[in-house]
Amino acid sequence: MEREIDFSHILNGDGGKLIKEYANLDPEELEKHVKHIAHQAWAISKYPCFRHYEFLYSALSHSLLYEQILAQTRAGNLFLDLGCGLGQDIRRLVQDGAPSANLIGLDSTEEFINLGFELFDDRSRLGCTFIVQDFFEDTPQLDNLVGRVKVINSSYFMHLFDWDTQLRVVSFPGEGGAHYWF
């Protein structure tokens, strides 16, 4: 990465708070730790969220539907995070009381999922499921979710595709009436 970006506003906001509280990270080590993860993620893929440290921000937790999403997961319903990347929305849900067994993250890049474990230091305690695959690839693991998922977060996923592909994505859950947050 080139020029350093001041991301103190993110570290002093919800993103930094989540890492400090959830990962129990020493505040003195926070900036160094986050920069290390951002540099590794940027080397894998040049997504702007890694360059500008926006991967720390949980857009889902600022949704007007967030309390309903939490209630759905607490009631035993499955939550699917498409394009979960480092999994910040999943960790926010867990921090706010969602049962991790009801959370599923899907990303085509396994390195991002592993960096999420490193960022949040929770490989041994996070009980959610991560699926590493292309969303458009039919597999038994993904087929098993059809009709079972009630909440789908696609906020870091949909913008990557044209309109016709987005329509294909929203037809995924099939019968069962999933709720969407874009």
Backbone bond lengths (Angstrom), bond angles and torsions (degrees), N, CA, C in turn:
res aa  C-N    CA-C-N  psi(-1)  N-CA   C-N-CA  omega(-1)  CA-C   N-CA-C  phi
1 M - - - 1.434 - - 1.521 107.35 -
2 E 1.297 115.11 145.85 1.457 120.47 -176.80 1.529 111.34 -80.54
3 R 1.288 116.22 -124.12 1.462 124.57 -177.89 1.537 110.89 -55.52
4 E 1.321 114.57 137.31 1.463 120.06 178.13 1.524 110.30 -70.07
5 I 1.286 115.68 141.35 1.457 122.38 -179.61 1.524 108.44 -109.23
6 D 1.316 115.89 136.80 1.461 120.37 176.54 1.530 108.09 -76.25
7 F 1.304 115.94 115.12 1.460 119.36 179.57 1.529 110.82 -120.79
8 S 1.318 115.58 25.55 1.466 120.37 -179.63 1.529 111.65 -60.56
9 H 1.343 116.65 -33.51 1.466 119.29 178.77 1.528 111.20 -63.56
10 I 1.325 116.75 -30.60 1.466 120.48 177.75 1.526 109.67 -77.27
11 L 1.337 116.50 -44.96 1.466 120.38 179.19 1.525 112.10 -62.68
12 N 1.328 116.50 -32.16 1.464 120.65 179.75 1.525 112.37 -86.96
13 G 1.330 116.35 -3.33 1.460 121.30 179.78 1.518 111.69 -102.72
14 D 1.318 115.12 -154.20 1.462 121.82 -176.40 1.525 113.21 -60.43
15 G 1.343 116.93 -38.16 1.462 120.08 -178.18 1.512 112.70 -62.64
16 G 1.311 116.39 -47.84 1.460 120.54 177.83 1.513 111.92 -65.83
17 K 1.324 115.43 -38.92 1.466 120.13 179.07 1.529 110.72 -62.27
18 L 1.325 117.22 -42.85 1.459 120.56 179.34 1.526 110.84 -60.33
19 I 1.319 116.81 -47.39 1.465 119.19 -178.34 1.526 110.69 -65.47
20 K 1.317 117.41 -43.50 1.471 120.09 -179.51 1.527 111.23 -62.08
21 E 1.325 116.65 -45.17 1.464 120.25 -175.79 1.525 112.40 -79.75
22 Y 1.321 116.85 -48.66 1.461 120.57 -175.68 1.526 111.38 -71.28
23 A 1.318 116.41 -46.21 1.467 120.26 -178.04 1.523 111.76 -87.27
24 N 1.336 116.18 -6.46 1.461 120.73 -178.37 1.527 110.76 53.24
25 L 1.308 114.94 44.74 1.461 122.18 -176.47 1.525 110.57 -86.35
26 D 1.305 115.39 138.55 1.462 121.81 176.54 1.529 108.43 -60.52
27 P 1.331 118.10 122.69 1.469 120.34 -179.44 1.526 113.60 -55.09
28 E 1.320 117.00 -28.86 1.468 120.70 179.15 1.528 111.70 -68.60
29 E 1.324 117.21 -25.25 1.462 122.31 -177.87 1.524 113.16 -97.49
30 L 1.321 116.76 -7.33 1.461 121.97 -172.05 1.526 113.17 -56.23
31 E 1.311 118.10 -54.05 1.461 120.93 -175.89 1.527 111.27 -61.93
32 K 1.303 117.51 -44.90 1.467 121.80 179.45 1.537 110.74 -61.57
33 H 1.322 116.21 -44.25 1.465 121.86 -179.51 1.533 110.87 -62.37
34 V 1.315 116.59 -47.20 1.465 121.52 -178.84 1.526 110.74 -64.49
35 K 1.319 117.72 -43.17 1.470 120.70 177.97 1.523 111.09 -60.60
36 H 1.318 116.65 -41.50 1.465 121.26 178.77 1.535 110.45 -58.90
37 I 1.314 116.61 -47.36 1.469 121.28 179.63 1.527 110.13 -64.88
38 A 1.319 117.59 -45.09 1.469 121.53 -179.31 1.521 111.09 -59.98
39 H 1.307 117.65 -42.33 1.469 121.17 -179.74 1.527 110.55 -65.52
40 Q 1.332 117.03 -40.62 1.468 119.91 177.70 1.526 111.09 -65.22
41 A 1.316 117.10 -43.91 1.466 120.94 -179.68 1.523 110.80 -64.74
42 W 1.328 117.14 -41.19 1.466 122.18 178.87 1.528 110.43 -61.83
43 A 1.312 117.49 -36.34 1.464 121.53 178.75 1.528 111.26 -66.55
44 I 1.312 117.23 -28.27 1.465 121.70 179.13 1.522 110.38 -79.28
45 S 1.320 115.97 -46.00 1.459 121.32 -178.48 1.524 109.28 -151.28
46 K 1.286 116.01 137.84 1.465 121.66 -175.59 1.533 112.22 -84.88
47 Y 1.317 117.20 46.13 1.460 120.52 175.83 1.527 109.39 -71.04
48 P 1.336 117.79 133.56 1.468 120.39 -179.80 1.531 113.89 -56.62
49 C 1.329 118.00 -29.27 1.469 119.43 -178.94 1.523 112.01 -61.92
50 F 1.327 117.14 -26.58 1.464 119.74 177.04 1.524 110.80 -80.04
51 R 1.278 116.98 -36.73 1.468 121.82 -179.66 1.526 111.21 -68.36
52 H 1.334 115.91 -35.23 1.466 121.12 -176.00 1.533 112.83 -105.53
53 Y 1.329 116.89 8.69 1.473 123.45 176.15 1.523 113.01 62.96
54 E 1.306 117.04 21.19 1.460 120.45 179.62 1.523 112.12 -75.81
55 F 1.326 117.74 -9.05 1.459 120.77 176.85 1.534 111.16 -65.84
56 L 1.311 117.73 -13.33 1.465 121.62 177.64 1.525 112.02 -80.04
57 Y 1.307 116.41 -18.81 1.460 122.49 -174.07 1.527 110.14 -84.11
58 S 1.298 117.32 128.60 1.461 121.94 176.24 1.521 108.97 -97.56
59 A 1.325 115.80 94.50 1.466 119.80 179.61 1.525 110.86 -61.56
60 L 1.308 116.59 -35.05 1.459 121.06 -177.70 1.528 111.41 -58.21
61 S 1.317 117.24 -41.70 1.468 120.21 -176.08 1.528 112.70 -67.94
62 H 1.322 117.51 -12.19 1.463 121.21 177.89 1.529 112.24 -99.78
63 S 1.319 115.99 3.12 1.458 120.59 178.09 1.525 110.31 -72.36
64 L 1.318 116.00 146.49 1.461 120.57 174.57 1.527 111.23 -64.22
65 L 1.328 116.61 -19.50 1.462 121.49 -179.06 1.524 113.11 -93.11
66 Y 1.322 117.89 2.77 1.463 120.55 -171.94 1.530 112.99 -57.45
67 E 1.299 118.28 -44.89 1.471 120.42 -179.93 1.530 110.80 -63.35
68 Q 1.335 117.01 -36.07 1.466 120.41 176.68 1.527 110.84 -67.15
69 I 1.332 116.39 -38.80 1.463 120.90 178.15 1.527 109.71 -63.55
70 L 1.325 117.23 -45.17 1.467 120.70 176.18 1.527 110.90 -58.46
71 A 1.327 116.18 -44.79 1.465 120.48 -179.77 1.526 111.12 -61.74
72 Q 1.330 116.81 -40.54 1.467 120.41 178.29 1.532 110.90 -60.56
73 T 1.331 117.06 -45.42 1.472 119.39 -178.64 1.523 111.07 -69.21
74 R 1.324 116.85 -36.85 1.473 120.27 178.43 1.529 111.29 -66.88
75 A 1.338 116.28 -26.72 1.466 121.16 178.54 1.531 111.72 -82.09
76 G 1.328 116.91 1.30 1.460 120.49 176.87 1.511 114.98 99.58
77 N 1.325 117.53 2.86 1.460 120.65 -179.76 1.524 111.28 -81.83
78 L 1.329 114.92 150.10 1.462 120.78 -177.96 1.521 112.08 -84.67
79 F 1.318 114.97 141.19 1.463 124.99 177.39 1.520 107.05 -116.37
80 L 1.334 116.85 129.07 1.462 122.18 178.27 1.518 109.16 -116.60
81 D 1.323 116.05 124.34 1.465 122.50 178.33 1.523 107.83 -104.09
82 L 1.343 116.35 100.07 1.468 121.64 -179.70 1.521 109.83 -76.78
83 G 1.312 116.19 131.34 1.461 119.54 -177.06 1.513 110.22 64.26
84 C 1.323 116.44 47.66 1.470 121.66 -172.44 1.521 113.58 -65.32
85 G 1.329 117.99 -19.91 1.460 119.97 179.65 1.510 111.46 57.04
86 L 1.321 117.34 -120.82 1.462 122.33 -179.08 1.528 112.34 -83.49
87 G 1.314 117.09 -5.80 1.462 121.03 173.68 1.514 115.97 79.29
88 Q 1.327 117.66 30.19 1.461 119.76 -178.57 1.525 112.39 -65.33
89 D 1.326 118.07 -35.03 1.464 119.50 178.95 1.526 110.93 -68.61
90 I 1.321 117.11 -37.32 1.466 120.78 176.97 1.525 110.02 -62.89
91 R 1.331 116.64 -45.65 1.471 119.36 179.75 1.527 111.11 -64.62
92 R 1.322 118.04 -37.08 1.466 120.50 177.57 1.528 109.88 -62.74
93 L 1.334 116.69 -43.91 1.462 119.85 178.15 1.529 111.14 -59.75
94 V 1.329 116.92 -45.64 1.467 120.85 179.17 1.530 110.04 -61.55
95 Q 1.317 116.47 -45.38 1.472 121.13 179.70 1.530 110.94 -59.01
96 D 1.325 115.91 -32.70 1.463 120.67 -177.73 1.528 113.30 -92.86
97 G 1.330 117.17 8.41 1.458 120.62 171.81 1.511 117.55 106.12
98 A 1.316 118.84 5.44 1.468 120.04 176.68 1.531 109.14 -74.24
99 P 1.327 117.78 136.66 1.464 119.78 176.83 1.533 109.89 -68.47
100 S 1.311 117.07 122.69 1.466 119.80 -175.11 1.522 112.42 -62.89
101 A 1.324 118.10 -24.02 1.464 120.82 178.84 1.528 111.91 -64.95
102 N 1.335 117.36 -18.50 1.465 121.58 -179.47 1.522 112.94 -97.04
103 L 1.326 116.96 7.89 1.459 121.52 -175.91 1.520 110.32 -113.09
104 I 1.339 115.29 135.34 1.463 121.73 -179.87 1.519 108.22 -130.34
105 G 1.308 116.05 129.04 1.455 121.26 174.92 1.514 109.43 -109.98
106 L 1.316 117.11 135.27 1.460 121.66 177.97 1.520 108.72 -124.26
107 D 1.319 115.69 128.05 1.457 120.82 175.38 1.522 108.05 -150.52
108 S 1.314 115.93 148.34 1.465 120.05 179.87 1.524 112.04 -83.23
109 T 1.326 117.34 -7.72 1.461 121.24 -176.28 1.523 109.99 -116.07
110 E 1.316 115.91 102.95 1.465 121.21 -178.28 1.528 112.29 -60.56
111 E 1.322 116.42 -32.60 1.467 119.69 -179.97 1.529 111.82 -60.70
112 F 1.327 117.63 -33.95 1.467 119.94 177.73 1.531 110.56 -65.62
113 I 1.305 116.29 -43.36 1.467 120.11 179.09 1.527 109.85 -62.01
114 N 1.324 116.69 -43.68 1.469 120.31 178.17 1.524 111.98 -64.34
115 L 1.336 117.13 -38.37 1.465 119.78 176.06 1.532 111.16 -65.24
116 G 1.321 116.87 -32.96 1.467 120.07 175.04 1.522 111.33 -62.56
117 F 1.329 116.08 -42.42 1.468 119.14 175.99 1.528 110.78 -61.63
118 E 1.318 116.54 -39.26 1.464 120.21 178.78 1.532 110.95 -69.35
119 L 1.320 116.86 -42.80 1.464 121.06 -179.84 1.525 111.39 -59.83
120 F 1.331 116.01 -45.91 1.462 120.88 -174.41 1.528 113.91 -98.41
121 D 1.317 117.40 -2.78 1.468 123.11 177.65 1.534 111.55 49.27
122 D 1.340 115.89 54.45 1.467 118.92 -174.37 1.528 114.65 -136.35
123 R 1.319 117.70 20.35 1.464 119.40 -178.18 1.531 111.56 -55.48
124 S 1.319 117.78 -39.04 1.467 120.95 -175.66 1.528 113.78 -83.96
125 R 1.338 117.98 -8.85 1.462 118.44 -175.52 1.525 115.17 -124.20
126 L 1.324 118.22 -13.05 1.464 119.87 -179.72 1.524 108.74 -83.43
127 G 1.303 116.76 119.70 1.456 120.84 -173.63 1.516 115.46 -97.93
128 C 1.317 118.14 17.51 1.464 119.31 179.62 1.530 110.15 -83.80
129 T 1.307 114.87 172.47 1.463 121.65 178.07 1.517 108.91 -103.59
130 F 1.322 116.11 135.13 1.460 120.86 171.73 1.518 107.93 -115.26
131 I 1.319 115.59 133.85 1.461 122.59 177.21 1.522 106.97 -113.68
132 V 1.323 115.57 125.73 1.464 120.48 177.80 1.518 107.25 -105.44
133 Q 1.312 115.48 106.91 1.456 120.72 177.86 1.516 109.86 -174.32
134 D 1.303 115.46 165.04 1.455 122.73 172.06 1.524 106.89 -74.30
135 F 1.308 117.12 128.80 1.460 121.54 -178.44 1.524 111.95 -57.15
136 F 1.322 117.55 -32.20 1.463 121.45 -175.26 1.523 112.95 -84.83
137 E 1.303 117.55 2.18 1.460 122.52 178.30 1.529 108.48 -93.42
138 D 1.328 116.33 123.14 1.462 119.97 178.48 1.520 109.29 -74.78
139 T 1.319 115.39 122.38 1.463 121.10 176.85 1.522 108.25 -139.06
140 P 1.325 117.84 155.57 1.466 119.87 176.89 1.533 112.37 -58.00
141 Q 1.322 117.03 -35.91 1.463 120.77 -178.81 1.531 110.91 -62.89
142 L 1.319 116.97 -43.00 1.463 120.67 179.02 1.528 110.77 -76.58
143 D 1.317 117.29 -40.92 1.466 120.70 178.06 1.529 111.28 -58.23
144 N 1.326 116.87 -33.01 1.458 122.17 179.88 1.532 112.48 -63.99
145 L 1.312 117.39 -19.89 1.468 120.87 -178.76 1.523 113.47 -87.50
146 V 1.332 116.86 -17.01 1.464 120.67 -177.28 1.531 109.66 -58.97
147 G 1.324 115.08 126.36 1.457 121.05 179.69 1.521 114.03 82.26
148 R 1.324 118.15 -10.11 1.471 121.54 -178.93 1.525 112.63 -100.62
149 V 1.323 116.94 -26.85 1.460 121.42 -177.61 1.526 109.28 -81.33
150 K 1.323 116.32 130.12 1.468 120.84 -179.64 1.520 113.08 -103.82
151 V 1.330 117.36 -24.47 1.463 120.95 -178.77 1.518 108.20 -132.29
152 I 1.330 115.93 129.40 1.463 120.96 178.51 1.521 108.94 -124.51
153 N 1.313 115.18 124.58 1.461 121.65 175.01 1.522 107.07 -100.57
154 S 1.305 116.36 117.21 1.466 120.20 179.33 1.526 111.09 -123.55
155 S 1.322 116.27 23.72 1.466 120.12 -173.63 1.521 113.87 -67.01
156 Y 1.322 118.12 -22.89 1.469 120.43 178.06 1.523 110.78 -108.43
157 F 1.309 116.72 21.43 1.458 121.41 -170.28 1.524 112.39 -129.95
158 M 1.317 117.00 -49.68 1.463 121.30 -170.62 1.520 113.91 -61.68
159 H 1.313 117.50 -36.15 1.467 120.27 -176.15 1.530 112.61 -65.63
160 L 1.314 117.29 -10.72 1.465 121.03 -179.54 1.529 112.46 -79.20
161 F 1.339 117.48 -8.85 1.455 120.68 -170.79 1.528 112.87 -125.46
162 D 1.338 114.60 159.67 1.459 120.01 175.40 1.535 109.37 -76.67
163 W 1.318 115.87 173.58 1.462 121.87 -174.44 1.525 112.52 -58.14
164 D 1.315 118.34 -47.07 1.463 120.77 -177.86 1.525 111.48 -61.61
165 T 1.310 116.65 -39.02 1.463 120.27 178.69 1.525 110.20 -69.50
166 Q 1.321 117.23 -37.00 1.464 120.20 176.68 1.527 110.73 -61.54
167 L 1.323 116.89 -39.26 1.465 120.19 177.56 1.523 110.92 -63.94
168 R 1.320 117.06 -36.41 1.466 121.05 175.40 1.528 110.93 -62.76
169 V 1.317 115.78 -40.72 1.460 120.51 -179.08 1.526 110.58 -62.83
170 V 1.329 117.68 -47.64 1.464 119.71 -175.15 1.522 112.82 -70.63
171 S 1.310 118.32 -11.98 1.463 120.03 175.38 1.522 111.51 -85.59
172 F 1.322 118.48 -4.09 1.462 122.83 -174.77 1.518 116.14 -54.80
173 P 1.322 120.02 -53.30 1.457 117.03 -167.35 1.515 114.81 -66.76
174 G 1.331 117.46 -13.28 1.456 119.71 178.20 1.517 111.43 64.36
175 E 1.303 116.44 -146.96 1.457 120.86 -179.13 1.524 109.60 -68.97
176 G 1.296 115.44 148.97 1.453 119.29 177.42 1.509 113.07 122.61
177 G 1.317 117.71 -13.50 1.450 121.18 171.75 1.511 116.75 65.37
178 A 1.305 117.92 66.85 1.468 120.50 175.04 1.521 109.76 -71.36
179 H 1.326 115.69 149.23 1.460 122.22 172.49 1.520 106.41 -94.19
180 Y 1.311 116.98 146.17 1.465 120.07 -179.03 1.510 110.70 -116.53
181 W 1.305 114.38 147.86 1.456 120.36 167.27 1.514 106.34 -129.94
182 F 1.314 117.74 120.51 1.468 120.54 -178.84 1.501 109.31 -105.26
